[in-house]
Amino acid sequence: MKIFVPPIKSQGIKTKLVKWIFSNVAENKFDRWVEPFMGTGVVAFNIRPQKALLCDSNPHIIKFYKALQTKEITSGLVRSYLKEEGSKLLKTDGQYYYEVRERFNSDGNPLDFLFLSRSCFNGMMRFNKKGGFNVPFCKKPNRFAQALVTKITNQVENISQIINNGDFEFKNQDFKETLKEVESGDMVYSDPPYIGRHVDYFDSWSEEEELILNKGLVDSNAKFILSTWLSNKYRINDYVFSIWKDSFITTKEHFYHVGGKEANRNAVYEALLSNIKFEYSILNSEMKSRIELNESQLTISEREYKIPTQLSLTLEEEQKHMIHNKK
């Protein structure tokens, strides 16, 4: 199964979990796909709904994808831009990165946003209190070598096609405003930041906001899915059993690499919470009992996930790129 990766990078991106997410929603019908926290957009871009409302509090993400939608930014423009800026980066031994960062914080150019996203340290997306991007350089002056430029260019082309083949609406707004627009026939996918954690994103997140999110989703009468974490080797996410106690839950073990050593390969039980029962989901109360009895937190064993109809389609332009690159 091919996953189409967005050109914008961010920590916490759901690329490695999209097969699992989609396997759970594939058989559910809905009129519109809604995301109050679209982030890089990897979930929506792979499910490829006919109609979608994609929102985020980060204005730069929305501005970038709107530019793809209006063709203000094209794959050809990205290729020439990255070649030119990458050359300057190499000639200055990486110092040019900080010129671009300063320029971006002044002008907000979406191409500069792409440049920073792909050349900053560890793919982080972090902003200071004034809204300025403040992640340092990745210390690789030859960051934009030909292979990476081609990869990013292809990603831009693929995502552009997905956007323009659907009815996608992008909005820069707070999640509370998005909740007001949710209708009963929608499927709402939420991927909010972790509660109580210092987040390397555009906003912080609190228990109060999690409660508002829960109430808004429940009151909307729409189908909803929420991505969160259930547990790691240190603790349990108690909010799963308080704020989201009336939800169904399905889980998957996922590993995060935070260093080069095997010891830093940390396992986390990822969870999908929903008001609809998936094939392998269980009640939250049953999961709580499992934890109390020290039983398995996995709702199913590892398996091959069913591929939604939308994902079985191969983009024509992707095939053209593959043929062209082989010549």
Number of C-alpha atoms within 10 A of each C-alpha: 10 10 15 20 22 22 22 24 21 18 15 16 18 18 16 12 15 17 22 18 20 20 16 22 18 16 13 10 11 17 14 19 23 27 27 26 22 24 25 23 24 23 25 22 23 22 23 21 20 16 18 23 21 24 25 23 19 20 15 18 23 23 18 20 24 20 16 20 21 12 13 12 19 16 20 12 13 21 18 13 16 24 16 12 17 23 19 17 24 18 13 11 14 21 15 19 26 17 12 18 23 16 13 20 18 10 10 18 16 21 17 22 20 19 23 27 20 22 25 22 15 16 18 21 21 18 18 13 8 7 13 16 22 17 21 16 20 16 14 14 21 16 19 22 14 13 10 13 19 19 13 22 20 24 19 24 22 22 24 23 18 22 23 13 14 14 14 22 16 18 20 19 17 15 20 13 13 20 20 11 11 23 16 14 15 22 23 26 25 21 20 20 20 17 17 10 10 11 16 17 19 18 16 15 16 13 13 10 15 18 15 16 20 15 14 18 23 13 12 18 15 19 21 24 25 21 19 21 21 25 19 15 9 6 8 14 14 13 16 21 16 11 16 20 16 15 22 23 29 27 24 20 17 15 14 11 12 12 10 8 8 9 9 12 14 14 14 18 19 21 25 25 30 24 19 16 15 19 12 14 22 17 17 21 14 12 24 17 12 14 13 9 9 9 11 10 20 19 15 13 10 9 7 9 13 14 16 18 11 14 19 10 9 11 14 10 13 16 11 10 14 11 10 9 9 6 5
